[in-house]
Amino acid sequence: MEVCSKEIMLTAKEFDLLALLIRNPGRVFTFEMIMDLVWNEEDSFYSRKVIINHASNLRKKLRISDAVPDYIKSIRGVGYKFDNDCRETT
């Protein structure tokens, strides 16, 4: 995958998670939904940690410079969404 003409390496699950979020911008995916759609497993105590770790690693890999915003937004206690609207909100 390339970001700003720089190649980045993603694991299969990072790619699947990113693809899910990008295909549905603005839609909030719960931890349970992500576990079912990306991992094809039922949600468990440990699965939230797995998702959080993958999302964190994905953010780090995509943030190749300070000019690149964080598109993957955490919805506290719920899950994640892809936000391609980079405008500041007040």
C-alpha positions, 0 to 999 in steps of 0.5 A, a space after each residue: 500500500 502507498 501513502 503519499 507516494 511512500 510504500 507501507 507494509 500492512 499485515 493481512 488483518 491491518 489491511 482488512 480492518 482498513 479496507 472495512 473502514 475505508 469502504 464505509 466512511 463515517 460509519 461506526 463499527 463496534 468491536 463486535 462488528 469488527 470481530 465478526 467482519 474482519 476476524 470472523 470470530 465472536 467478540 471476547 474480552 481479548 478480542 477488544 485488545 486485539 482490535 485496539 492493537 491493530 488499529 494503533 499499529 495501523 495509525 502509526 503506519 499511516 501517519 508517515 508525516 505530521 501533515 497526514 491526519 489520523 483518519 481512523 477515529 476511536 469511538 470510546 467504548 464502542 469501536 472505530 470509524 474512518 473519518 475523511 473529513 479533516 476539518 477542525 471542529 469547534 
